Amino acid sequence: MSLPEPQPDVVIVGGGPVGLYLAGLMGSMNFHVIVLEKRLEIDRHSKSLGIHPVSMELFEEAGVQTPFLTSGIAIRKGVAHTDQEKIGEVDFGLCPAPYAFILALPQYRTEQILETWIDDMDTVDLIRGAEFRGIKQNERQVTLTYSLGGEFHELQCSYVVGCDGKNSVVRRQAGLEFTGKTYPDTYVMGDFSDNTDFGPDAAVYLHREGLVESFPLPGNMRRWVVKTDSYIRSPDRAMIETEVMKRVGLNLEHQTNSMLSGFGVQHFLADKLHAGKVALAGDSAHVVSPIGGQGMNLGWLNARNLAQTLKTCLNHPEESRSALKAYSKTARDRAKTVAKRAELNMWLGRKRRFPLIRNLLAQMIVNTPLQKKMARIFTMREL
Ligand SMILES: Cc1cc2nc3c(=O)[nH]c(=O)nc-3n(C[C@H](O)[C@H](O)[C@H](O)COP(=O)(O)OP(=O)(O)OC[C@H]3O[C@@H](n4cnc5c(N)ncnc54)[C@H](O)[C@@H]3O)c2cc1C
């Protein structure tokens, strides 16, 4: 069974934060876009929370910044500690106005805002419950199969973009390699009601037992991220409470808890981000460690490039090959830089028996003009 004409210009597989943003950009340019999303509803499990100033600038350009600003919490500084001693601050106020902060917002809220944005566009159709199955392409078009409600459907379009996450089926079907590594670092995280006096600040503890990070969340909650010695798939709250008490000296025992999870970290990158009329964006193209909170933001930065690239491809087909090649190079270079920055963050947070040199380095970073450079790196400038 096929969808009625007219056939879309672009089909985006995956309605996560990157697929939804790309759909909104293409729809705003008056291209007809269909988004296939296998989930019936937005996943409430909160993964990312940090939205960087560069992304807020992209949202302003797209005219969708206001709901983000009214829903999130502006983190204007990060307070750094070694063990329980404060060593200094990284001031995001040094970043260019008006977005001189990192916005904290759970990923599901981000997806809700982006979905509401595209819902208002006549040019974009989001089909929930639609699972991408297969792809065939020739010089003129792509034919794509998906399942919906137990039936298989076929759809023709000019371009397909895989925004279907790190286990991307689109990537596999397009024959694109995904190479990289898993780091030895592992973490647990939990969202607890806030009993700190940190206010809207982030707090980072470079403890000898390993990193602890604490970020404000809307609704008077805080996210705690704790470095562990090994991967714990389903941590219990007592384990996080014990480690926060030991490393930070704060008692979370009587706080309400809304989320617990454990995660390992990886860096993977597609060898090429296009194959014929298929392109990749977001985690299907590049996975970076979430320590430093930049993966989703990287996805948006590259999706902005891809939207311009697809515009060129659709309006000037003769330039499509070189445009997609240029997109692939820019996006891959950016992903490599972001991955290196995340590696520095992970290195700073590792468990150490003799933390003196690391601590001196951290003190130097937060107490010298290097702080300005660090604020730029933490907020994803110079990419
Ligand atoms: C613990 C943790 C914390 C993080 N914190 C941050 C942070 O603070 N800041 C940051 O920038 N990044 C962060 N990240 C990374 C961020 O979550 C990802 O980079 C981001 O989700 C990638 O978005 P995406 O849209 O590319 O992919 P995804 O979010 O994975 O979305 C892919 C979508 O595709 C759909 N899909 C998959 N297969 C199919 C199919 N066959 N057919 C149809 N639909 C399909 C899925 O259902 C899903 O909705 C964090 C990650 C983790 C694990």
Ligand as a Chemical Component Dictionary entry (heavy atoms), coordinates in Angstrom:
data_LIG
# 
_chem_comp.id                   LIG 
_chem_comp.type                 NON-POLYMER 
_chem_comp.pdbx_formal_charge   0 
_chem_comp.three_letter_code    LIG 
# 
loop_
_chem_comp_atom.comp_id 
_chem_comp_atom.atom_id 
_chem_comp_atom.alt_atom_id 
_chem_comp_atom.type_symbol 
_chem_comp_atom.charge 
_chem_comp_atom.model_Cartn_x 
_chem_comp_atom.model_Cartn_y 
_chem_comp_atom.model_Cartn_z 
_chem_comp_atom.pdbx_ordinal 
LIG C1  C1  C 0 22.672 9.506  29.828 1  
LIG C2  C2  C 0 22.743 10.413 28.655 2  
LIG C3  C3  C 0 22.788 11.773 28.850 3  
LIG C4  C4  C 0 22.888 12.628 27.763 4  
LIG N1  N1  N 0 22.968 13.981 27.961 5  
LIG C5  C5  C 0 23.114 14.814 26.919 6  
LIG C6  C6  C 0 23.128 16.234 27.098 7  
LIG O1  O1  O 0 22.990 16.739 28.218 8  
LIG N2  N2  N 0 23.294 17.028 25.998 9  
LIG C7  C7  C 0 23.424 16.490 24.739 10 
LIG O2  O2  O 0 23.610 17.256 23.786 11 
LIG N3  N3  N 0 23.340 15.169 24.528 12 
LIG C8  C8  C 0 23.187 14.305 25.572 13 
LIG N4  N4  N 0 23.066 12.967 25.363 14 
LIG C9  C9  C 0 23.049 12.451 23.978 15 
LIG C10 C10 C 0 21.644 12.566 23.378 16 
LIG O3  O3  O 0 20.692 11.890 24.184 17 
LIG C11 C11 C 0 21.643 11.986 21.967 18 
LIG O4  O4  O 0 22.729 12.525 21.244 19 
LIG C12 C12 C 0 20.335 12.315 21.255 20 
LIG O5  O5  O 0 19.243 11.633 21.827 21 
LIG C13 C13 C 0 20.424 11.930 19.782 22 
LIG O6  O6  O 0 19.233 12.295 19.155 23 
LIG P1  P1  P 0 18.777 11.584 17.812 24 
LIG O7  O7  O 0 17.495 12.241 17.436 25 
LIG O8  O8  O 0 19.891 11.556 16.847 26 
LIG O9  O9  O 0 18.560 10.048 18.213 27 
LIG P2  P2  P 0 17.578 9.397  19.278 28 
LIG O10 O10 O 0 17.312 10.303 20.414 29 
LIG O11 O11 O 0 18.161 8.060  19.565 30 
LIG O12 O12 O 0 16.220 9.226  18.484 31 
LIG C14 C14 C 0 16.088 8.259  17.465 32 
LIG C15 C15 C 0 14.613 8.049  17.190 33 
LIG O13 O13 O 0 14.482 7.157  16.101 34 
LIG C16 C16 C 0 13.461 6.241  16.374 35 
LIG N5  N5  N 0 13.720 5.022  15.586 36 
LIG C17 C17 C 0 14.744 4.150  15.735 37 
LIG N6  N6  N 0 14.667 3.171  14.806 38 
LIG C18 C18 C 0 13.571 3.444  14.056 39 
LIG C19 C19 C 0 12.965 2.784  12.947 40 
LIG N7  N7  N 0 13.461 1.654  12.405 41 
LIG N8  N8  N 0 11.840 3.325  12.415 42 
LIG C20 C20 C 0 11.301 4.460  12.921 43 
LIG N9  N9  N 0 11.837 5.112  13.986 44 
LIG C21 C21 C 0 12.966 4.624  14.539 45 
LIG C22 C22 C 0 13.542 6.029  17.876 46 
LIG O14 O14 O 0 12.320 5.536  18.398 47 
LIG C23 C23 C 0 13.881 7.423  18.377 48 
LIG O15 O15 O 0 12.745 8.183  18.687 49 
LIG C24 C24 C 0 22.940 12.096 26.443 50 
LIG C25 C25 C 0 22.861 10.720 26.249 51 
LIG C26 C26 C 0 22.757 9.879  27.339 52 
LIG C27 C27 C 0 22.694 8.382  27.113 53 
# 
loop_
_chem_comp_bond.comp_id 
_chem_comp_bond.atom_id_1 
_chem_comp_bond.atom_id_2 
_chem_comp_bond.value_order 
_chem_comp_bond.pdbx_ordinal 
LIG C1  C2  SING 1  
LIG C2  C3  SING 2  
LIG C2  C26 DOUB 3  
LIG C3  C4  DOUB 4  
LIG C4  N1  SING 5  
LIG C4  C24 SING 6  
LIG N1  C5  DOUB 7  
LIG C5  C6  SING 8  
LIG C5  C8  SING 9  
LIG C6  O1  DOUB 10 
LIG C6  N2  SING 11 
LIG N2  C7  SING 12 
LIG C7  O2  DOUB 13 
LIG C7  N3  SING 14 
LIG N3  C8  DOUB 15 
LIG C8  N4  SING 16 
LIG N4  C9  SING 17 
LIG N4  C24 SING 18 
LIG C9  C10 SING 19 
LIG C10 O3  SING 20 
LIG C10 C11 SING 21 
LIG C11 O4  SING 22 
LIG C11 C12 SING 23 
LIG C12 O5  SING 24 
LIG C12 C13 SING 25 
LIG C13 O6  SING 26 
LIG O6  P1  SING 27 
LIG P1  O7  DOUB 28 
LIG P1  O8  SING 29 
LIG P1  O9  SING 30 
LIG O9  P2  SING 31 
LIG P2  O10 DOUB 32 
LIG P2  O11 SING 33 
LIG P2  O12 SING 34 
LIG O12 C14 SING 35 
LIG C14 C15 SING 36 
LIG C15 O13 SING 37 
LIG C15 C23 SING 38 
LIG O13 C16 SING 39 
LIG C16 N5  SING 40 
LIG C16 C22 SING 41 
LIG N5  C17 SING 42 
LIG N5  C21 SING 43 
LIG C17 N6  DOUB 44 
LIG N6  C18 SING 45 
LIG C18 C19 SING 46 
LIG C18 C21 DOUB 47 
LIG C19 N7  SING 48 
LIG C19 N8  DOUB 49 
LIG N8  C20 SING 50 
LIG C20 N9  DOUB 51 
LIG N9  C21 SING 52 
LIG C22 O14 SING 53 
LIG C22 C23 SING 54 
LIG C23 O15 SING 55 
LIG C24 C25 DOUB 56 
LIG C25 C26 SING 57 
LIG C26 C27 SING 58 
# 
